Amino acid sequence: MSTRIQPETRLSVLLDSHPDLAPRLMTALPALAQVRSEAMRRSLLEGTTLEQAARLAGLPAPEFVATIRAWAGEEEEEAACGHGGHAPLPPTPRPEWAVRFTPRFRIDADEMLATGVHPAGKVKQCGSMLADGEMVVLTSSFCPSPLILMMRQSGFEAWTGETSPGRWESCFRRQEDAQRLTSS
């Protein structure tokens, strides 16, 4: 692509210049991946900007565009993590709650994606069923930063880290648990 990827870049233009990004884009935009009609998908790609796609996915547009730029090689190489290629969140040590809380649900993102199902809905559903002191643990072969951002916007506290080369663990707890711990 001769010009820098911008929020107003159309998905079709992005994929014409970077066809190798299609699998990553479909993972980041599960609603688009579910469109089975090739004509309908092409129409959506031609009419949707990155900014609109971020909104539809419930993600902050600046972070989404930064992730796409990293995938396309417009950012420094260290901006990508794992073979999923999501831009990583800044590395932080495992918080005390992620050690203390009981994992009520364990979800394998790679397993779900292999069957064509995006794990975002399952993580959110499980998160809504958490009791005090419980968390959802998601494992993956990539840093799932769009999912983490979505969960934070939905009222969850999240932590993610690379537990071994190419293996990521993300922990989610309800925001109310975090507030209760700091107020007591």
C-alpha positions in Angstrom: 0.0 0.0 0.0 1.5 3.3 -1.0 -0.3 5.4 1.6 -0.4 4.8 5.4 -3.4 2.8 6.7 -5.9 5.2 8.2 -9.2 5.0 10.0 -10.9 5.9 6.7 -9.2 3.1 4.8 -11.8 0.8 3.3 -11.5 -2.9 4.1 -11.5 -3.8 0.4 -8.5 -1.4 -0.2 -6.7 -2.9 2.8 -7.2 -6.5 1.6 -6.3 -5.6 -2.0 -3.0 -4.3 -0.8 -2.5 -6.9 1.9 -4.4 -10.1 1.0 -2.5 -12.0 3.7 -4.4 -10.0 6.4 -7.7 -11.7 5.5 -7.6 -14.5 8.1 -6.6 -12.1 10.9 -9.3 -9.6 9.9 -11.9 -12.3 9.9 -10.8 -13.3 13.4 -10.9 -9.7 14.6 -14.3 -9.1 12.9 -16.4 -12.3 13.6 -19.6 -10.8 12.2 -17.9 -10.3 8.8 -16.5 -13.8 8.9 -20.0 -15.2 9.4 -21.2 -13.7 6.1 -21.3 -16.7 3.8 -22.3 -15.0 0.5 -19.1 -13.9 -1.3 -21.0 -11.1 -3.1 -22.4 -9.8 0.2 -19.0 -10.0 1.9 -17.3 -8.1 -1.0 -20.0 -5.4 -0.8 -19.4 -5.0 3.0 -15.7 -4.9 2.5 -16.1 -2.1 -0.2 -18.4 -0.1 2.0 -16.8 -0.4 5.4 -13.9 1.7 6.7 -11.5 0.5 9.5 -13.1 3.0 11.8 -16.6 1.6 11.1 -15.3 -1.9 11.5 -13.8 -1.1 14.9 -17.1 0.4 16.0 -19.0 -2.7 14.8 -16.6 -4.9 16.7 -16.9 -2.8 19.9 -13.2 -1.8 19.8 -11.6 1.5 20.1 -10.7 2.7 16.6 -7.2 4.0 17.3 -6.1 0.7 18.8 -7.8 -1.3 16.0 -6.1 0.8 13.3 -2.8 0.5 15.2 -3.2 -3.3 15.2 -4.0 -3.4 11.5 -0.9 -1.2 10.8 1.2 -3.6 12.8 -0.2 -6.6 10.9 0.6 -4.8 7.6 4.2 -4.1 8.8 3.7 -0.4 9.1 4.8 -0.5 12.8 7.9 -1.9 14.3 8.1 -5.7 14.2 7.8 -6.1 18.0 4.3 -4.8 17.7 3.0 -8.2 16.8 2.8 -11.2 19.1 2.2 -14.9 18.4 1.1 -16.2 15.1 -2.3 -14.5 15.6 -0.5 -11.2 15.1 -2.6 -9.1 17.5 -0.8 -6.0 18.8 0.1 -6.8 22.4 -1.0 -4.9 25.4 1.9 -3.6 27.5 3.4 -6.5 29.4 2.5 -6.5 33.1 3.2 -8.9 35.9 0.4 -11.3 36.8 -1.8 -9.3 39.3 -2.5 -10.8 42.7 -6.2 -11.4 41.9 -5.2 -13.5 38.9 -3.3 -15.8 41.3 -5.9 -15.8 44.1 -9.2 -16.1 42.1 -10.6 -19.5 41.2 -10.8 -20.2 37.4 -14.5 -21.1 37.0 -14.3 -21.3 33.2 -11.4 -22.3 31.0 -11.7 -21.5 27.3 -9.3 -22.5 24.5 -9.4 -19.8 21.8 -7.5 -21.8 19.3 -9.8 -24.8 19.6 -12.9 -22.6 19.1 -11.4 -20.7 16.2 -10.5 -24.0 14.5 -14.2 -24.8 14.5 -15.1 -21.4 13.0 -16.4 -20.0 16.3 -14.9 -16.8 17.7 -14.4 -17.0 21.5 -15.6 -13.4 22.3 -19.2 -14.4 22.9 -18.3 -17.4 25.1 -15.9 -15.3 27.2 -18.5 -12.6 27.7 -21.2 -15.2 28.5 -19.0 -17.0 31.0 -18.0 -13.6 32.5 -21.6 -12.8 33.2 -22.0 -16.0 35.3 -19.0 -15.3 37.6 -19.5 -15.3 41.4 -17.3 -13.4 43.8 -13.6 -14.5 43.6 -14.0 -16.3 40.3 -12.5 -15.6 36.9 -12.6 -16.8 33.2 -9.2 -18.0 31.8 -8.7 -17.9 28.1 -5.7 -19.7 26.5 -4.5 -18.9 23.0 -1.5 -19.0 20.7 -1.7 -15.2 20.2 -2.2 -12.1 22.3 -6.0 -11.5 22.0 -5.9 -7.7 22.5 -9.1 -6.8 20.7 -11.0 -9.3 22.9 -9.3 -7.9 26.0 -10.3 -4.3 25.0 -13.9 -5.4 24.4 -14.1 -7.1 27.8 -12.7 -4.0 29.6 -15.3 -1.9 27.8 -17.9 -4.3 29.0 -17.0 -3.8 32.7 -14.4 -6.5 33.3 -10.9 -6.3 34.6 -8.4 -8.2 32.4 -4.8 -9.4 32.5 -2.9 -11.2 29.8 0.6 -12.5 29.5 2.7 -14.9 27.5 3.1 -18.0 29.8 5.5 -19.8 27.5 6.8 -19.0 24.0 3.7 -18.8 21.8 1.2 -19.5 24.6 -0.9 -16.8 26.1 -3.2 -16.7 29.1 -5.8 -14.1 29.6 -7.8 -13.7 32.9 -11.0 -11.8 33.3 -12.9 -10.9 36.5 -16.0 -8.7 37.0 -15.2 -5.0 37.7 -17.4 -5.2 40.9 -14.9 -7.6 42.4 -12.1 -5.2 41.8 -14.1 -2.3 43.4 -15.0 -4.5 46.4 -11.4 -5.4 47.0 -10.2 -1.8 47.0 -13.0 -0.5 49.1 -12.7 -3.1 51.9 
